[in-house]
Amino acid sequence: MQNFKRTTFTVAGVAAAALLSLTACGGSGSTSGSSASSAPMASSPSSSMASPSSSAMASPSAASMDPAANLVGPGCAAYAQQVPSGAGSVEGMALDPVAVAASNNPILTTLTAAVSGKLNPKVDLVDTLNGGEFTVFAPVDDAFKKIDAATIETLKTDDALLSKILTYHVVPGQITPDKIAGTHATVQGGSVTVTGSGDNLKVDNANVVCGGVKTKNATVYLVDSVLMPK
């Protein structure tokens, strides 16, 4: 009987231990499963919330950095087609100081020659133009064709007159298209008057072909006539 009781107790003890072991394993597995299933649920909303936040922050920044965002003038679209990419494009010009940007523009070759000493060796405004913040009214090549040949010849030797004309096209500080209308003092000492709005702007008697063109340090308005100091 004693042997039978010992055997019974032994079997019962083993069974109890096994039962406890199974219960412990089952509880552990259930806890792990619960943790594993809850982890993705916790991280998923966090991830989905982060994405819209990043996108929302990126969009306004991208818009404000677009060099073509504030362009005005009837000739902007044609210029974009003529120079769609590269250093002379609207996007390319935004990366360089104004004198460098103008030199890369295929319709500002005469102006570039005039400000860089190529028209008159005594007149070189490159460092001055690249060294500050300006609004520049830039006559396109066709604008210079309206000036008689005798005057162009005079400008090749009269450095005072050439400097006077060129600096009359430059206003200190950058002025955006929405604020350009009005009268502005020029570096030359006189003043220019901008009238109109949107795609119909005039600077004195010159029409704006394309304005609001950004460079690294200036805002440029391409005009169809050379401005003459009053």
Residue pairs with C-beta under 8 A, 6 or more apart in sequence:
63 69
67 90
67 91
67 93
67 94
67 213
67 214
68 76
68 80
68 90
68 91
70 176
70 177
70 178
70 212
71 90
71 177
71 210
71 211
71 212
71 213
72 177
72 198
72 199
72 201
72 208
72 210
72 211
72 212
73 199
73 201
73 208
73 209
73 210
73 211
73 212
73 221
73 222
74 199
74 209
74 210
75 209
75 210
75 222
76 90
76 210
79 90
79 107
79 209
79 210
79 222
80 89
80 90
82 106
82 107
83 89
83 90
83 105
83 106
85 91
85 92
86 92
86 104
87 93
87 95
87 96
87 101
87 104
88 104
88 105
88 106
90 213
90 214
92 101
92 104
93 101
93 104
93 105
93 213
93 214
93 215
93 220
94 101
94 214
94 215
94 216
95 101
95 216
96 104
96 215
96 216
97 129
97 130
97 215
97 216
97 217
97 218
98 129
98 130
98 134
98 136
98 215
98 216
98 217
98 218
98 220
99 112
99 115
99 116
99 125
99 126
99 129
99 130
100 130
100 215
101 215
101 216
101 218
101 220
102 108
102 111
102 112
102 115
102 136
102 138
102 215
102 220
103 112
103 116
105 112
107 140
107 141
107 142
107 222
108 138
108 140
108 141
108 222
109 141
110 119
110 139
110 141
110 144
111 138
111 139
111 140
111 141
111 144
112 118
113 119
114 120
114 123
114 155
114 162
114 166
115 123
115 124
115 125
115 126
115 129
115 166
116 124
116 125
116 126
117 123
117 124
117 126
119 155
119 156
119 162
120 155
120 156
120 157
120 158
120 159
120 162
122 159
123 159
123 162
123 163
123 166
125 163
125 166
125 167
129 136
129 170
129 218
130 217
131 217
132 172
132 217
133 172
133 173
133 174
133 217
133 218
134 170
134 171
134 172
134 173
134 174
134 187
134 217
134 218
134 219
135 170
135 171
135 172
135 173
135 174
135 175
135 180
135 184
135 218
135 219
135 220
135 221
136 169
136 170
136 171
136 218
136 219
136 220
136 221
137 169
137 170
137 171
137 192
137 203
137 206
137 221
137 223
137 227
138 169
138 220
138 221
138 222
138 223
139 169
139 206
139 222
139 223
139 224
139 225
139 226
139 227
140 209
140 222
140 223
140 224
142 224
143 206
143 223
143 224
143 225
143 226
144 152
144 226
146 225
146 226
147 226
154 161
155 161
155 162
155 165
164 188
164 229
165 226
165 227
165 228
165 229
167 186
167 187
167 188
168 186
168 187
168 188
168 190
168 192
168 227
168 228
168 229
169 186
169 227
170 186
170 187
170 188
171 184
171 185
171 186
171 187
171 192
172 185
172 187
174 218
174 219
175 184
175 219
176 212
176 219
177 201
177 211
177 212
180 194
180 201
180 211
180 221
181 194
181 195
181 196
181 197
181 201
182 193
182 194
183 191
183 192
183 193
183 194
184 191
184 192
184 193
184 194
185 191
186 192
188 229
190 229
190 230
191 230
192 203
192 204
192 227
193 203
193 204
194 201
194 202
194 203
195 201
195 202
196 202
201 207
201 208
201 211
201 221
202 208
203 221
203 223
203 227
204 227
205 225
206 223
206 224
206 225
206 226
206 227
207 223
207 224
207 225
208 221
208 222
208 223
209 222
209 223
209 224
210 221
210 222
211 219
211 220
211 221
211 222
212 219
212 221
213 219
213 220
213 221
213 222
214 220
